[in-house]
Amino acid sequence: MGLSRTMRRVGRMAEPAPRTSAHRPPGAAGLGGSVQVRHVDAGSCNGCEIEIGQAFSPVYDAERHGVRLVASPRHADVLTVTGPVTVNMAGALRKTYDAMPEPRLVVAVGDCARDCGLFAGGYGVLGPVSDVVPVDVQVSGCPPEPAAIVSALRALTGR
């Protein structure tokens, strides 16, 4: 009985909104305060995917800042990409980017997406995300913390 009484008294509990120190990219001004995000794993170890999942969990709750995951690139404003771009994923990443309507922004999540990380020089690695599609925002870390991912996405929404 004590827990339900506390829940009624306190209300919704989530992590406080992290401070956004990231600057807002010029293309984000036309997004209107909310963004639809399509995610592509270009060849990562899935560490960043776990952290992106946590960014949208009830604890960090990226949706309260106007960020929502969508299944189709045709509905997306933002493309998040994790991992170094492998030879086999380069075409799929480019097609996903081309299918997005304008204005479109790309967020490179994690060190591997930024500069190939520990996969640099691998025989199946084409290069970082910026070699295939233009990158507007980079989130560093291996893997980046969910708060850093939410902060980067908040910079796009302006919230």
Secondary structure, DSSP 8 states (H G I E B T S, - for coil): -HHHHHHHHH-----------S---GGGGGGTT-EEEEEEESS--SHHHHHHHHHTSTTT-GGGGTEEE-S-GGG-SEEEEES-EETTTHHHHHHHHHHS-SS-EEEEESHHHHH-GGGTT-TTEEE-GGGTS--SEEE-SSS--HHHHHHHHHHHHT-
